[in-house]
């Protein structure tokens, strides 16, 4: 979790995990806009049955066990 402080007075406003946040400081009344520049992808890779990491790509058309192939 990340500590969120007011940009004007430095008062601690919150603790949390966020992508975008808008919060008003109770002390100085400044509205703080915060956002993550490059959020981590939700699921960039998955594990296969033999416990190796394999990137999922739609171009190759490879199906992983338990997954359906997308058809166009």
N, C-alpha and C positions, 0 to 999 in steps of 0.2 A: 504494500500500500504506500501511497505517496502523501506527504504532508502538503496541504494547500494553504498558502498564506496570501494576504492582501498585498497587491503590488504597490499600493500607496503608503500604508502605515505599517505593514509587516505583521499584522495580527493573524493568528492561526484561525482559519475559517473552517477547515474540515480535514479529514483523512479519508482516502479512498482510492479507487481505481476508476478511471474515467477515460472517455475518448473526447467528449466535448462537455464543458461545464460552464455555466454562467451563474455566479453567486455574488450577492451584494454584501458588503462589509457592514456590520451593525455599528461599528465604531465611527468610521469616516464616510460612510454612505457611498463609497466607490463601487461601481459594478465591475467585477473582474470576469473576463472572458478567457478561458483556458481550453486548449485542445492539444491532443497528441499529434505531432507532425507525421510520424510514420508508425501507425499502429501495427502490431504483430498480426499476421494472418491467423484466422481462427484455426485452420487445419492445413498447414503447408505440406505435410507428409503423413504417411500412415505406415504401420508395421504389417509385414506379410506373415504368412503362417510359419515361415522358417526364422522369424524374429529379425529380419533385416529391414532397414528403412528403404522405402521406394517412393520416389516422387510420382504423383498421379498426374498424368497428362492426357488431355483429350485428343491430341493429334495422333498419338500412336495407336489408339483404339484397343489397347491392352485392357483386359478385364482382370480384376483381382478377385480372389475367391470370395464369394458372398456378395459380389457387386454385379449389377447388370450393365451391359454395354449400352451406351447411348447410340441410337440410330438416327440418322438425319433423313 
